[in-house]
């Protein structure tokens, strides 16, 4: 049975996966930079991390996610429950 209650954005599986992906991108770049001593190839990592940020922002419009700003999501109609 699928639960239809909205999920807080920071508890969603997609947000957690995006955070893990961002950490892996940063660690991959750091390992590559340390092993080759080439610190100038940071652009691909930044583009990938910005892509993760944009995906996270896009998710705030999902009606099944409770977004942090009321203007972005129809589930934000009142005071948050403790």
One Martini backbone bead per residue (centre of mass of N, CA, C, O) as a GRO file, in nm:
protein
   82
    1UNK     BB    1   0.097   0.036   0.022
    2UNK     BB    2   0.047   0.372  -0.046
    3UNK     BB    3   0.155   0.668   0.080
    4UNK     BB    4   0.001   1.009   0.059
    5UNK     BB    5   0.189   1.155   0.227
    6UNK     BB    6   0.385   1.404   0.273
    7UNK     BB    7   0.725   1.498   0.226
    8UNK     BB    8   1.000   1.606   0.332
    9UNK     BB    9   1.256   1.717   0.142
   10UNK     BB   10   1.497   1.603   0.340
   11UNK     BB   11   1.347   1.293   0.337
   12UNK     BB   12   1.394   1.224   0.061
   13UNK     BB   13   1.538   1.004  -0.153
   14UNK     BB   14   1.643   1.205  -0.363
   15UNK     BB   15   1.801   1.395  -0.175
   16UNK     BB   16   1.991   1.181  -0.063
   17UNK     BB   17   2.109   1.101  -0.340
   18UNK     BB   18   2.218   1.384  -0.411
   19UNK     BB   19   2.414   1.405  -0.174
   20UNK     BB   20   2.579   1.154  -0.244
   21UNK     BB   21   2.660   1.245  -0.528
   22UNK     BB   22   2.809   1.503  -0.444
   23UNK     BB   23   3.023   1.363  -0.272
   24UNK     BB   24   3.136   1.185  -0.500
   25UNK     BB   25   3.224   1.412  -0.685
   26UNK     BB   26   3.420   1.548  -0.484
   27UNK     BB   27   3.598   1.299  -0.428
   28UNK     BB   28   3.681   1.245  -0.719
   29UNK     BB   29   3.824   1.513  -0.762
   30UNK     BB   30   4.022   1.495  -0.526
   31UNK     BB   31   4.164   1.235  -0.613
   32UNK     BB   32   4.251   1.337  -0.889
   33UNK     BB   33   4.413   1.585  -0.790
   34UNK     BB   34   4.610   1.429  -0.604
   35UNK     BB   35   4.725   1.221  -0.822
   36UNK     BB   36   4.798   1.460  -1.055
   37UNK     BB   37   4.833   1.766  -0.969
   38UNK     BB   38   4.543   1.877  -1.096
   39UNK     BB   39   4.344   2.177  -1.019
   40UNK     BB   40   4.184   2.259  -1.311
   41UNK     BB   41   3.943   2.015  -1.320
   42UNK     BB   42   3.655   2.150  -1.185
   43UNK     BB   43   3.416   2.198  -1.389
   44UNK     BB   44   3.269   1.922  -1.402
   45UNK     BB   45   3.194   1.912  -1.100
   46UNK     BB   46   3.028   2.173  -1.091
   47UNK     BB   47   2.819   2.090  -1.300
   48UNK     BB   48   2.715   1.840  -1.147
   49UNK     BB   49   2.633   1.989  -0.885
   50UNK     BB   50   2.437   2.190  -1.019
   51UNK     BB   51   2.250   1.970  -1.121
   52UNK     BB   52   2.165   1.874  -0.839
   53UNK     BB   53   2.045   2.142  -0.746
   54UNK     BB   54   1.828   2.165  -0.969
   55UNK     BB   55   1.679   1.906  -0.897
   56UNK     BB   56   1.607   1.993  -0.608
   57UNK     BB   57   1.442   2.245  -0.690
   58UNK     BB   58   1.235   2.096  -0.869
   59UNK     BB   59   1.112   1.920  -0.632
   60UNK     BB   60   0.951   2.156  -0.488
   61UNK     BB   61   0.700   2.121  -0.704
   62UNK     BB   62   0.614   1.872  -0.578
   63UNK     BB   63   0.317   1.757  -0.424
   64UNK     BB   64   0.479   1.525  -0.239
   65UNK     BB   65   0.642   1.777  -0.141
   66UNK     BB   66   0.771   1.965   0.125
   67UNK     BB   67   0.854   2.277   0.098
   68UNK     BB   68   1.023   2.565   0.225
   69UNK     BB   69   0.829   2.726   0.024
   70UNK     BB   70   0.505   2.823  -0.032
   71UNK     BB   71   0.529   2.921  -0.338
   72UNK     BB   72   0.618   2.620  -0.453
   73UNK     BB   73   0.378   2.468  -0.280
   74UNK     BB   74   0.062   2.329  -0.203
   75UNK     BB   75   0.148   2.199   0.091
   76UNK     BB   76   0.205   2.507   0.189
   77UNK     BB   77  -0.061   2.627   0.399
   78UNK     BB   78   0.095   2.626   0.679
   79UNK     BB   79   0.197   2.534   0.969
   80UNK     BB   80   0.427   2.349   1.082
   81UNK     BB   81   0.471   2.045   1.210
   82UNK     BB   82   0.637   1.899   1.488
   0.00000   0.00000   0.00000
